[in-house]
Structure formats: C-alpha cells, structure tokens
Amino acid sequence: MDRTSALPDDRSPSSDARAFLLVAAAVLLIALNLRIPTTALGPLLPEIRADLDSGETFLSLLTTIPLALTLVVAPFVPQLATRFGMNRIIGWALVGIVGGTLIRSIPTTVTLLAGTLILGIAIAIGTVLGPAAIASQRAQRRGPLTGVYTMALSLGPAMALGLTIPMMRITGFDWRQTLALWSAVGIVAIALWAGYTRSLNSTTTAALSSGLSVAPVAGEKTGLRGAITDPRVWALAFYLGVTSLTFYTVSAWLPTTFILDGVSAGAAGGYTSLVNIVSLPFAFLVPVALRKGWGPVLAPLAPLPAVVGITVYLTAGSTSALWVALLLGLAQGMCLGVSYDQIVQYARSPEHASTVSALTSTVGVAIGSVGPLFYGFGLESTGAYILPMTGLALLILIQATTGLRTSRFSPPAGEQ
C-alpha cells in the first residue's frame, strides 16, 4: 500500500488545490536556489578577476567548491533529516543559501570564500532532500511536482546566465551587490516553505513529510548502507551522472566547440543558452508522462536526441549549430525529468528517497564533474573536437541502454 497517497486531512477540493499550488511554488523556488547562486558567478567572472586581481585557479575554486562539497556532505544528509526532520533541514538549507549569498557579497576575499563554503553545504543538503520532499507527497502529486522541480533545475541556469548582467547594468551595482540581489529568490523560497510546513495540520502528513514515521520493510537493509548495496540505486546514479556530465560538458565546452568551427562568440553563447531554454518544457512534461506508463519508452529514448545532435554536428559542422542546440536541449530536458522521477518513483518513503538521493547525487556529481575535464583534455591533445564529441556520444549511448533497465525498476519489496 502506498503510505503517502491518502488525503492529508479533510480539505475540500479547492483548499487541496491551493495546498498543491503552495507546495509546487515552494518546490519551484527550492530548485531555483540549487542552481542560481553558483551559475550567476559565470557572467561575472571577468568583473571578479579584475576587481580581485586573481587568477583562473582562484576563480575556479568559486565554482568548484559547491560541487566538491556535494561529494562530502550528501552522504550525511539522510542522518540529519532523520534526527531533526526533513522539513526543518530544508528550511535551514534555504537560510544557508540566503546567508551564504549575502556573506559572499561582503567585500573581502575571506567572506567570499566563507560564503561560497556555506552555499556549497546548503546546496548539497537541498540537492539530496529535494526528491525526498517530493516523495513525501501523495502519489498523484509526485509526477507534476517532479516536473516542476526538474524544469526549475533548467530554468535556474537560464535565469542566472540571462539576467545577471542586465541586473548589474540596470541597477548600477558592482558584482558583489549583483550577486546579493539573487538572495531575494532564496527569501521567497523560505517564505513559501514556511507557509507550506505550517499548512501541515495533520499529524500523519507532518510525520510523513518529515520522513520519520515510515517504518522500514521487515528484513530489508535501511539507510545509506542499504542504498549502497542495492545495484539498482547504482544504475539510477549512473543515469543521473551521465545527465549531469552532459549538462556540465555542454555548458563548459559547446561555445568553444562552435567558435573553433567558425561560429561567432555571440552566436555560440546564444546557441548554448538555447539548450537550457529548449529543455524547460520537456523537463516538466516527462515526469508527468512517466506516471502514465511511458517509462519503458522514455528512459532509453531520452538521451538519444543528444546522440543524434552530436552525429549531425560531426557530419555537417557549424551549419547545423542551431539543430544541434535544439536536439541537446530536448535531450537535457528529457533526461533531467527521467533521472529525478526515477529516483522519486523508486523510493518507498521520504526517508528512503533521501538515502537514494544522497547516493545518486554523490555519484552523479562525481561523474558529472569529470566530463568537462576529459572533453577539454581530448580537445587539447588532438586539436579537434571529433574525439571528445565522439566519446561523449558513446557514453550517452551507454546511458540509453541503462535506461532500458532503470525503466523497469519498482520500489523494493514490500511497497506496493
């Protein structure tokens, strides 16, 4: 029996709809805060370098620290959620994101690093507990909420990349003040999450949402150790990892690849931004479609547009740049939707979702972070994009074959 599918209380349909809109808005803002604070640095790096007179190594730390902290912090997040309650920890994480953003904007190098450290820890916590928060909802809500979550994971970078510089020019702020402006998104998220948690006026729903009251299935390993020994979780982690790897690699190297092939810098950046924009509707729609039984089709199909796009580019070159961006965006949105909805669907409870998410997030970041490194190495060692693009396409094909398996996964025995 689905432990979280019952109505939380005696709400009328209209009040239940309002409650859903509240939690959907909260999930949207949480996901935006997992992407905007780090992505907003990218457009401002020239300003930061000129102001601090720092080198590329220091600037790289500002973008690498949050990823590295996910590897360190994520395994401990389920224990924190179990001890203090999932809702409370998510609230603390949002406060940490706002605090880290503001501390990072104080004009000293020490506070810049300290704020980045706080941001990284808070984002790691939110990354693990986002899917768990969705898993705590009734079954009918999980598909749409996962769609909102994955769409926002694409919307956040698009907003940060597209709006940061215009915000700086309109306000006349320097780079620190401009970064501080983005804390407003976190403040709104805190308000929405506080409103949602206050609306949990049913003891049963509150317990489910905290992830504390769902008893483990008899005879089954629980906690992070149980996730580590479950080969299905590793398959989910690999699928998410290749999704992350493709995203980071495309974001870092697609503009350079286009420029090497004669595309102007402005156009190359525009095509790369288009990838994120195109992904938005598919990131939202795919989780909804998965709930209607399309998993066996969509999980292996989702990565294939990226393979087609890479093949087209290797064949036609820069004349196909627009089509390549469209195909990569289609694949990115679909893979995001599949990756996170598979995690939510596989979880038998919010607590289980947090442990599965901890492992998949850790492995996903580990896999994703090496993508730009190996692509850059292949580009430098061969002087051409053919080898690294071919390698990326082959890895995405392996992801598609993995999707044939993950699409058949169901929650561990005992949860129906």
ABEGO torsion letter per residue (X at the ends): XBAAABBABABBAAAAAAAAAAAAAAAAAAAAAAAAAAAAAAAAAAAAAAAAGBBAAAAAAAAAAAAAAAAAAAAAAAAAAAAAEAAAAAAAAAAAAAAAAAAAABBBAAAAAAAAAAAAAAAAAAAAAAAAAAAABBAAAAAAAAAAAAAAAAAAAAAAAAAAAAAAAAAGBBAAAAAAAAAAAAAAAAAAAAAAAAABABAAAAAAAAGAABBBBBGBBBEAAAAAABAAAAAAAAAAAAAAAAAAAAAAAAAAAAAAAGBBAAAAAAAAAAAAAAAAAAAAAAAAAAAAGAAAAAAAAAAAAAAAAAAAAAAAEAAAAAAAAAAAAAAAAAAAAAAAAAAAAABABAAAAAAAAAAAAAAAAAAAAAAAAAAAAAAAAAGBAAAAAAAAAAAAAAAAAAAAAAAABBBBBGBX
